């Protein structure tokens, strides 16, 4: 499997745990934001539940349900200039999903 995952011109490097923009500049993400993005990308096209994100990424920090929403909201803001809108979708009752590039 490739260690660099593409996302609308962004490069998500799963070895370096870093995201670079199309012009090569780093996109500043917190460790938890990065982990959520990587997890969603590795499950691209599949909804990932809030509970799954809490279990795999946030652990004890995720015991408050709005913690996931806050991280997703921050990620959306940081990604939107590069991904043209809301790249992280929300499927009611199923979870969050990375929209597949058209």
N, C-alpha and C positions, 0 to 999 in steps of 0.2 A: 504494500500500500504506500502511496505517495505521502511524504511527510509535509508537503505543502498543499493545502486545500484552497482552491480558488473560490472567491465570492465577489462577483461583480467588479472585477479588477483588483480587489484586495487579495493579499496573499496571507493565509493563516498557516504559520509554520508550527507544526505540532511538536517538533523537536526543541526549537528555541522558545516555544510558548510566546510567540510574538506575532503581531499583525502589521503588515506594511501596506501603505497606500499605493495606488498605481504609479506615483512618481518616486516610490522608494522610501518615503518618509515613514517613521514609525507611527502607528495609531495607538495612542495611550489608552490602555484598558487596565482596570484593576485585575488582580489575579482571579477573583470570582467571576468578573465579567468575561474574561478570557475563557475560563473553564466552561461557563455556560455556552458561549459561542462555539467552542470546539465540540462540545457534546451535541449541540443541535446540528452542527455541520456533519458530524460523523453519523447522525441519524437523519440526514437530509431527506425531506419528503415524507417523514413520519412524525406524527404528533408526539411530543414528549410532555408528560404530565408534570404539574408542579411538584407532586410527591416524588417523582423520579429525580427531578433536579435537586430537590432537598436531600434525598437519600445519597445521590452520587457526588454532589458538589458542595452543598452548603452544610450538611450535617447539623450539628446543634444550632448553628446560626440560622437555620431555616425553619426553626420551630414556629416562628411568627409568619403567617401566610403572606403578609405583604412584602416580605424580604425578597422573594422571587420577583414580584411585580416591580419593585424598585430597581433591581439589577437589570431586568428586561427593559424597563423604561430608559435607563441610562444607556444601555447598549443600543437601543433603537436610535437615540439621539446621536450617538457617536457614529453609527453606521449609515444613517440616512443621507448624508452628503455624498456618499460613494455608491449607495445602492438604490438611489432614486425612490425614496418612500419607505414604507414600512416593510422591511425585509423579514422581520420576525412576526409571523402571523399568530393569531390566537384562535384555536378551534374550540368553541364552547363545549365544555364537558370532556374534552380530550387532551388539551394542552397547547404547548407552543410548538411552532413549526417554522423552519427556514423555508421561505418561498423558493421554489426551484426557478433558476434563471430561465427566462424565455428566449 
